[in-house]
Amino acid sequence: MPELPEVETIVRALAPRLTGQRIAGLRFLARRARRGRVPELRGRQIRAVRRYGKYILIDLDRGMLAVHLGMTGRLLWNGRPGPYTRAVLRLTGQDAVLFDDPRQFGGIRYGFAPPAGLGPDALEISESEFLDRLLGRKGRIKALLLNQRFLRGLGNIYTDESLFRARIHPRAPVGRLSRERARALYRAIRDVLSEAIAAGGSSVSDYITPEGAEGLFQFDHRVYGRAGQPCLACGTPIRRIVVAQRGTYYCPRCQLL
């Protein structure tokens, strides 16, 4: 699933191309891609394109479109429609954005506010607020970080990478984390996300940029997808377990439980 760095990369690519443009039409080619009622948008002006957690928000002169890419969704600039094209946003200048989604877990919703019920952004939250929200919680740390109501934007890849850098086991009880280790986790999350954005995200399955290029951060993964390979810090083989129903990668020596 595209996570915060991938969505941020998409937004940075599309914002200068879409901002100020007028919509010629939004056509849905698959019923599941339309989430709720979407009115006629012809003539509406695009005021901004921004990220909200894992959502891409397209602000219009009235209302907004919220795009969620699900597991396999892509937004392609002037792409060629294919069998997985689920919607086409056409602009008056003949340009278009295609929404491709092989598994159809993503969708487009129209509304007047960002999706409700999500926590603060993983890159915008301050250290003090992060500590206040984290310390004293119950449950396992990875499950909490994946919870979008706690913190929006993190997913499986960057949670594993952040926990490794902070030397925290993915099954560690949240309530046992010290303030020092919580601070280390906060810094690790920010570092990992910032580095991944600079690399254009991680292309480990379906993700590509709107221009059709792959991200490069997968070459900098230290644990994710490296089961059986030596830890880059200590040489111990990386292990894969299941936490919160997600395949989870960690170093059993660097990340003691």
Secondary structure as GFF3:
##gff-version 3
##sequence-region A 1 257
A	DSSP	alpha_helix	4	18	.	.	.	ID=ss1
A	DSSP	beta_strand	23	28	.	.	.	ID=ss2
A	DSSP	three_ten_helix	31	33	.	.	.	ID=ss3
A	DSSP	beta_strand	34	35	.	.	.	ID=ss4
A	DSSP	beta_strand	46	52	.	.	.	ID=ss5
A	DSSP	beta_strand	55	60	.	.	.	ID=ss6
A	DSSP	beta_strand	64	68	.	.	.	ID=ss7
A	DSSP	beta_strand	74	77	.	.	.	ID=ss8
A	DSSP	beta_strand	85	91	.	.	.	ID=ss9
A	DSSP	beta_strand	96	100	.	.	.	ID=ss10
A	DSSP	beta_strand	107	111	.	.	.	ID=ss11
A	DSSP	alpha_helix	127	134	.	.	.	ID=ss12
A	DSSP	alpha_helix	141	146	.	.	.	ID=ss13
A	DSSP	alpha_helix	156	166	.	.	.	ID=ss14
A	DSSP	three_ten_helix	174	176	.	.	.	ID=ss15
A	DSSP	alpha_helix	179	198	.	.	.	ID=ss16
A	DSSP	three_ten_helix	217	220	.	.	.	ID=ss17
A	DSSP	beta_strand	239	243	.	.	.	ID=ss18
A	DSSP	beta_strand	246	250	.	.	.	ID=ss19
###
